[in-house]
């Protein structure tokens, strides 16, 4: 059976990777729904979500400590957590600063997803690559709008990125599980 690489090992490390994927989708939808509420509530929600996501991604990275992709994956986790802490600590901070962090996070994560999926071509690699391209697109969109990104739009973009990331994790996890169950019956 073909080796699926670091991404697969990372997914296997988390016995609950489908739950993590669905959880990120749910968090993303919550963020999208709450995008129109008062600015300070949105910043607190975004901060908590990004901090939780950073913790989830950091936990995921622990499964691939000796892989080459560990540094980019842990960097994404740290950037997400730092962005979350920034929002929780200074909710009145300008949206311009927050948008720079989020744009960088989306672009770095997108590059990671595309490069890992194209190099390793594991199960559902095209879905992972598409998720990466969409993340890069969201990051570029934020930078092209900078510094004039309103709070509602920024929240919607964060929610979309969480849905994309959760979708990617869930699709790959389900495919790996399906492939392994077919392999066990063969």
C-alpha positions in Angstrom: 0.0 0.0 0.0 1.3 3.4 -0.9 2.7 5.7 1.7 0.6 8.8 2.2 3.4 10.8 3.8 3.5 13.2 6.7 0.0 14.5 6.2 -1.4 11.0 6.6 0.8 10.3 9.7 -0.4 13.5 11.2 -4.0 12.5 10.6 -3.4 9.1 12.1 -1.8 10.6 15.1 -5.2 12.1 15.9 -7.6 9.3 16.4 -10.3 12.0 16.4 -9.2 13.9 13.3 -12.7 13.8 11.8 -14.0 15.4 14.9 -11.4 18.1 14.7 -12.3 18.7 11.0 -16.0 18.9 11.8 -15.2 21.0 14.8 -13.4 23.5 12.6 -16.2 23.6 10.1 -18.7 24.3 13.0 -16.4 27.0 14.4 -16.2 28.5 10.9 -20.0 28.6 10.5 -20.4 30.1 13.9 -17.9 32.9 13.0 -19.7 33.5 9.7 -23.1 33.7 11.4 -21.7 36.1 14.1 -19.8 38.2 11.6 -22.4 41.0 11.8 -22.5 41.5 15.6 -20.7 44.2 17.5 -17.0 44.6 16.8 -15.7 43.7 20.2 -17.7 40.5 20.4 -16.4 39.5 17.0 -12.8 40.1 18.0 -13.2 38.0 21.2 -14.9 35.2 19.3 -12.2 35.3 16.6 -9.5 35.4 19.2 -10.9 32.3 21.0 -11.4 30.4 17.7 -7.9 31.1 16.5 -6.4 30.2 19.8 -8.3 26.9 19.9 -7.4 26.3 16.2 -3.7 27.0 17.0 -3.9 24.5 19.9 -5.5 21.9 17.6 -3.0 22.4 14.8 -0.1 22.3 17.4 -1.4 19.0 18.7 -1.6 17.7 15.1 2.0 18.8 14.5 3.2 16.8 17.4 2.5 13.7 15.4 5.1 14.7 12.8 7.9 16.1 14.9 10.6 14.3 12.9 9.1 15.1 9.5 10.3 18.0 7.3 6.8 19.4 7.4 6.9 19.9 11.2 8.3 23.4 11.1 5.7 24.8 8.7 2.9 23.0 10.5 4.0 24.2 14.0 4.6 27.7 12.5 1.0 27.8 11.3 -0.2 26.7 14.8 1.9 29.3 16.6 0.8 32.1 14.2 -2.8 31.1 14.7 -2.5 31.0 18.5 -0.5 34.3 18.6 -3.2 36.0 16.5 -5.9 34.6 18.8 -4.0 35.8 21.9 -3.6 39.2 20.3 -7.3 39.5 19.7 -8.2 38.3 23.2 -5.7 40.6 24.9 -6.4 43.7 22.8 -9.9 43.6 21.4 -9.8 47.3 20.6 -6.6 46.8 18.4 -7.1 48.1 14.9 -8.5 45.7 12.3 -5.5 46.6 10.1 -3.0 44.8 12.4 -5.3 41.9 12.8 -5.9 41.6 9.0 -2.1 41.5 8.4 -1.7 38.5 10.8 -4.7 36.7 9.3 -3.6 37.4 5.7 -0.2 35.9 6.6 -1.7 33.0 8.4 -4.0 32.1 5.4 -1.2 32.5 2.8 1.3 30.4 4.8 -1.2 27.7 5.6 -2.3 27.7 1.9 1.2 27.3 0.7 1.8 24.4 3.1 -1.4 22.6 2.0 -0.6 23.0 -1.7 3.0 22.0 -1.4 2.4 18.9 0.8 -0.5 17.8 -1.3 1.3 18.2 -4.6 4.5 16.6 -3.4 3.0 13.6 -1.6 -0.1 13.1 -3.8 -1.8 11.1 -1.1 -5.5 10.3 -0.7 -7.7 13.2 -1.8 -4.6 15.4 -2.5 -6.6 17.5 -5.0 -9.1 18.4 -2.2 -6.2 19.4 0.1 -4.6 21.4 -2.8 -7.9 23.2 -3.5 -8.3 24.1 0.2 -4.7 25.5 0.1 -5.4 27.6 -3.1 -8.6 28.9 -1.5 -6.7 29.8 1.7 -4.0 31.6 -0.4 -6.8 33.5 -2.2 -8.4 34.6 1.0 -5.0 35.8 2.3 -4.3 37.7 -0.9 -7.8 39.2 -0.8 -7.1 40.5 2.7 -3.8 42.1 1.7 -5.3 43.7 -1.4 -8.1 45.3 0.8 -5.6 46.4 3.5 -6.0 48.5 5.6 -9.7 48.9 4.7 -11.1 45.6 5.8 -14.2 46.0 7.8 -14.9 43.8 10.9 -17.8 42.0 9.3 -15.8 41.0 6.2 -12.8 40.0 8.2 -15.0 37.7 10.4 -16.6 36.2 7.3 -13.2 35.4 5.8 -11.9 33.8 9.0 -15.1 31.7 9.1 -14.6 30.7 5.5 -11.0 29.7 6.1 -12.0 27.6 9.1 -14.7 25.8 7.0 -12.1 25.2 4.2 -9.6 23.8 6.7 -12.1 21.6 8.5 -13.5 20.4 5.2 -10.0 19.4 4.0 -9.2 17.6 7.3 -12.5 15.8 7.3 -12.3 14.7 3.6 -8.8 13.3 4.0 -9.5 11.6 7.3 -12.6 9.9 5.9 -10.7 8.8 2.8 -7.8 7.4 4.9 -10.3 5.5 7.1 -12.2 4.2 4.1 -9.0 3.1 2.4 -7.7 1.4 5.5 -11.0 -0.5 6.1 -10.9 -1.7 2.5 -7.3 -2.8 2.9 -8.2 -4.7 6.1 -10.9 -6.6 4.2 -8.7 -7.4 1.2 
